[in-house]
Amino acid sequence: MLDDPATDPALAARALRDIARSNVWFGGANAVIAELTPILIHAGTRTTPLTLLDVGTGAGDIPELARRAAGRSRVELLTMGLEITPALAAASRPRSGDAIAGSALALPFADHSVDIVTCSQVLHHFEAAEGARLIAEMNRVARVRVIVSDLRRAWAAAIGFWLASHALRFHPVTRHDGVVSVLRGFRTHELAAAVLSATGRTPDVQNRRGFRVTAAWSPQ
C-alpha cells in the first residue's frame, strides 16, 4: 500500500514511523549496524568525515543510528537519506541528517561520490529487473561499501510480525505491508545471485537475527 503514489502522505509518514519502531524491535537496525561497524573501526584513523547515503530512508532512523554508531567509534559520519517524494524526504530529515527526493533507480549522485550506500528493506519492493537497477545504482554511487539489508522470507516471520503488530498498535497499513514484505523477502543465495548479476561483484551475505539477511560488498 505504501508503494502507491496516491497514498496520503500523512498516512505514509505514520506507517514509516511504525517501520522505524519495528527496525528496533525486530532487528532491522542491528542488521545494518552490524555491517557498518567494521567500516567504522577501520576508519578510526581518518581525518576527513565518512559519508553515507541511505536509499529509501523511510523515517530516517537508519542514518540516525549509523551516526550514533560512528560516534562510539569516534568517526565523523555525514548522513543523507533519499525518498521518492519531497514530502517523505522532508519528514525524514530530522533523523536522517539531510534528505533529498529522488528515484532509487536513478540516484542523483555522481559515480563513486558517497563512501557508503545503504538500503534497508527496500529491495523487496522491486521486481527483478528494477531490483537489479537499484543494486547497480548503489554500486555506481558508492566509493567504499554497499550494504543491502532486507527481510528473510519465512512464514514464521510473517505470522510473528502479524501478531506483534497488534500488540505494538501498528497502523493496519503497516500490518498489511509488513506481512506482504516478509513474503517478498530473500534467502541468502537469492540475494547473493541478485548482487552478482547486477554488479559482477560477489557479496558477503549473512543471515541476521530477526529474520534479516544482509549483503555487503566493495564497489571497486
C-alpha positions as CSV (number, residue, x, y, z in Angstrom):
1,M,0.0,0.0,0.0
2,L,2.8,2.4,0.8
3,D,4.2,2.0,-2.7
4,D,1.0,3.5,-4.2
5,P,1.7,7.2,-5.1
6,A,-1.8,8.0,-4.2
7,T,-1.3,7.1,-0.6
8,D,-1.9,10.0,1.8
9,P,1.5,11.4,2.8
10,A,0.4,11.7,6.4
11,L,-0.6,8.1,6.4
12,A,2.7,7.1,4.8
13,A,4.6,9.1,7.4
14,R,2.7,7.3,10.2
15,A,3.4,3.9,8.7
16,L,7.1,4.7,8.3
17,R,7.3,5.6,12.0
18,D,5.9,2.2,12.7
19,I,8.6,0.6,10.5
20,A,11.2,2.5,12.4
21,R,9.9,1.0,15.6
22,S,9.9,-2.4,14.1
23,N,13.5,-1.9,13.0
24,V,14.4,-1.6,16.6
25,W,12.3,-4.4,17.9
26,F,12.8,-7.0,15.1
27,G,16.5,-6.5,14.1
28,G,16.4,-4.3,11.0
29,A,18.5,-1.6,12.5
30,N,21.0,-4.0,14.0
31,A,21.5,-5.8,10.7
32,V,22.7,-2.6,9.1
33,I,24.8,-1.5,12.0
34,A,26.5,-4.9,12.1
35,E,27.7,-4.5,8.6
36,L,28.7,-0.8,9.2
37,T,30.7,-1.4,12.4
38,P,33.8,-3.0,10.7
39,I,34.0,0.0,8.3
40,L,33.8,2.5,11.3
41,I,36.5,0.6,13.2
42,H,38.8,0.6,10.1
43,A,38.1,4.3,9.6
44,G,39.2,5.3,13.1
45,T,42.3,7.0,11.8
46,R,40.6,9.1,9.1
47,T,41.0,12.8,9.3
48,T,38.0,13.5,7.0
49,P,34.4,12.5,7.6
50,L,32.8,9.5,6.1
51,T,29.6,10.0,4.0
52,L,26.6,7.7,4.0
53,L,23.5,7.7,1.7
54,D,20.5,5.7,2.9
55,V,18.3,4.8,-0.1
56,G,14.6,4.7,0.8
57,T,15.3,6.0,4.2
58,G,11.7,6.0,5.5
59,A,11.7,7.8,8.8
60,G,15.4,8.4,8.7
61,D,16.1,6.0,11.6
62,I,18.9,4.1,10.0
63,P,21.1,7.2,9.3
64,E,20.4,8.4,12.9
65,L,21.6,5.1,14.4
66,A,24.5,5.0,12.0
67,R,25.7,8.4,13.3
68,R,25.4,7.1,16.9
69,A,27.5,4.0,16.0
70,A,30.1,6.3,14.3
71,G,30.2,8.4,17.4
72,R,31.0,5.4,19.5
73,S,33.9,4.7,17.2
74,R,35.0,8.4,17.2
75,V,34.3,8.7,13.5
76,E,32.6,11.6,11.9
77,L,29.8,10.4,9.7
78,L,27.8,12.7,7.5
79,T,24.5,11.1,6.5
80,M,21.8,11.7,4.0
81,G,18.5,9.9,3.2
82,L,16.7,9.6,-0.1
83,E,12.9,9.2,-0.5
84,I,10.7,9.2,-3.6
85,T,8.6,12.3,-2.8
86,P,9.5,15.7,-1.4
87,A,7.0,15.2,1.5
88,L,8.6,11.9,2.7
89,A,12.1,13.3,2.3
90,A,11.2,16.3,4.4
91,A,9.5,14.1,7.0
92,S,12.7,12.0,7.3
93,R,15.1,15.0,7.6
94,P,15.1,15.4,11.4
95,R,16.6,11.9,11.8
96,S,18.4,11.3,8.5
97,G,20.7,14.4,8.9
98,D,19.7,15.6,5.4
99,A,17.4,14.2,2.8
100,I,16.5,14.7,-0.8
101,A,13.7,13.4,-3.1
102,G,14.7,11.2,-6.0
103,S,14.4,7.8,-7.6
104,A,16.3,4.9,-6.3
105,L,16.6,3.7,-9.9
106,A,18.4,6.8,-11.0
107,L,20.3,8.1,-7.9
108,P,21.1,11.8,-8.3
109,F,24.7,11.4,-7.4
110,A,28.0,11.2,-9.4
111,D,29.9,7.9,-9.7
112,H,31.7,6.9,-6.6
113,S,30.7,10.1,-4.8
114,V,29.5,8.7,-1.5
115,D,31.6,6.4,0.8
116,I,28.8,4.1,2.0
117,V,25.5,3.5,0.4
118,T,22.8,1.5,2.3
119,C,19.3,0.4,1.8
120,S,17.2,-1.4,4.4
121,Q,14.0,-3.3,3.5
122,V,13.8,-1.6,0.1
123,L,14.9,-4.1,-2.4
124,H,11.9,-6.4,-2.0
125,H,9.7,-3.6,-3.2
126,F,11.0,-4.0,-6.7
127,E,10.5,-6.7,-9.3
128,A,13.7,-8.4,-10.5
129,A,14.7,-6.1,-13.4
130,E,14.2,-2.9,-11.3
131,G,15.8,-4.5,-8.3
132,A,18.9,-5.1,-10.5
133,R,18.8,-1.4,-11.5
134,L,18.7,-0.4,-7.8
135,I,21.7,-2.6,-6.9
136,A,23.6,-1.3,-9.9
137,E,22.9,2.3,-9.0
138,M,24.0,1.8,-5.4
139,N,27.2,0.1,-6.7
140,R,27.8,3.1,-9.1
141,V,27.5,5.8,-6.4
142,A,29.4,4.0,-3.6
143,R,33.1,4.5,-3.1
144,V,33.9,2.2,-0.1
145,R,31.0,-0.1,0.6
146,V,27.4,-1.0,-0.3
147,I,25.1,-2.5,2.3
148,V,21.8,-4.1,1.4
149,S,19.7,-5.3,4.3
150,D,16.3,-7.0,3.7
151,L,13.8,-9.4,5.1
152,R,14.5,-13.2,5.1
153,R,11.4,-14.9,3.6
154,A,9.7,-17.2,6.1
155,W,6.1,-18.0,7.1
156,A,7.2,-17.9,10.8
157,A,8.4,-14.3,10.3
158,A,5.2,-13.2,8.6
159,I,3.0,-14.7,11.3
160,G,5.2,-13.3,14.1
161,F,5.0,-9.8,12.6
162,W,1.3,-10.0,12.3
163,L,0.8,-11.0,15.9
164,A,3.4,-8.4,17.2
165,S,1.9,-5.6,15.1
166,H,-1.3,-5.9,17.1
167,A,0.5,-5.7,20.4
168,L,2.5,-2.7,19.2
169,R,-0.6,-1.0,17.8
170,F,0.8,-0.6,14.3
171,H,-1.5,1.0,11.7
172,P,-3.4,-1.5,9.6
173,V,-1.4,-0.4,6.5
174,T,1.9,-1.2,8.3
175,R,0.4,-4.6,9.4
176,H,-0.7,-5.4,5.8
177,D,2.5,-4.2,4.1
178,G,4.7,-5.9,6.7
179,V,3.3,-9.3,6.1
180,V,3.5,-8.9,2.3
181,S,7.1,-7.6,2.6
182,V,8.2,-10.7,4.6
183,L,6.8,-12.9,1.9
184,R,8.6,-11.0,-0.8
185,G,11.9,-11.3,1.1
186,F,15.1,-13.2,0.2
187,R,17.1,-16.2,1.0
188,T,20.8,-15.8,1.2
189,H,21.5,-17.5,-2.2
190,E,18.9,-15.3,-3.9
191,L,20.3,-12.1,-2.6
192,A,23.9,-13.1,-3.5
193,A,22.8,-14.0,-7.0
194,A,21.0,-10.7,-7.5
195,V,24.1,-8.7,-6.5
196,L,26.4,-10.8,-8.6
197,S,24.1,-10.5,-11.7
198,A,23.7,-6.7,-11.3
199,T,27.3,-5.8,-10.5
200,G,29.7,-8.6,-11.2
201,R,30.7,-8.5,-7.5
202,T,30.4,-11.4,-5.1
203,P,28.9,-10.0,-1.8
204,D,29.4,-11.1,1.7
205,V,25.9,-12.4,2.6
206,Q,24.8,-13.1,6.1
207,N,21.6,-14.3,7.9
208,R,20.9,-11.9,10.8
209,R,18.6,-12.2,13.8
210,G,15.0,-11.2,13.4
211,F,14.7,-13.0,10.0
212,R,17.0,-10.5,8.3
213,V,19.6,-11.0,5.6
214,T,22.4,-8.7,4.5
215,A,24.7,-8.4,1.5
216,A,27.7,-6.1,1.6
217,W,30.5,-5.6,-1.0
218,S,33.1,-3.2,-2.1
219,P,32.1,-1.5,-5.4
220,Q,35.6,-1.4,-7.0
